[in-house]
Amino acid sequence: MPEQNFELNDQTIQLAEKIGRHMPGGFFIYKAGGNEELLYANQATLNIFGCKDLEEFKALTGCEL
């Protein structure tokens, strides 16, 4: 089977958010290269790092945008 690229867009981020709500562990999406960007982190990730929201997690990781 040929390798397929995963397009990261608003629709796939929304799908990741839905999946992330039901994951028992931490899950985040980070876009590397050029414009490094923290796109998503589920609540479990925020809890693990003691952050109240995504903005606090971005500040902790140095990915403030």
C-alpha positions, -999 to 999 in steps of 0.1 A, spaced: 0 0 0 14 34 -9 23 58 19 -4 85 23 1 120 38 -21 132 66 -35 166 58 -37 187 90 -66 212 87 -96 224 107 -115 192 101 -88 169 112 -80 190 143 -117 188 152 -116 150 148 -84 149 169 -102 169 196 -131 144 197 -107 115 199 -86 132 225 -115 137 249 -119 99 252 -82 90 255 -71 79 289 -36 95 286 -20 126 273 -23 135 236 -11 166 218 -5 178 182 27 197 175 36 211 141 74 212 137 96 229 112 95 265 101 66 278 121 66 255 151 32 254 166 14 236 194 -21 229 178 -39 208 204 -35 192 238 -62 171 255 -73 176 291 -52 147 303 -21 164 290 -30 196 307 -36 177 339 -3 158 337 16 192 334 -6 210 359 -20 235 334 -55 250 336 -58 255 298 -40 253 264 -26 288 267 -9 279 300 5 247 284 18 268 255 36 291 279 51 262 298 64 246 267 76 278 251 51 276 223 31 307 230 15 320 199 
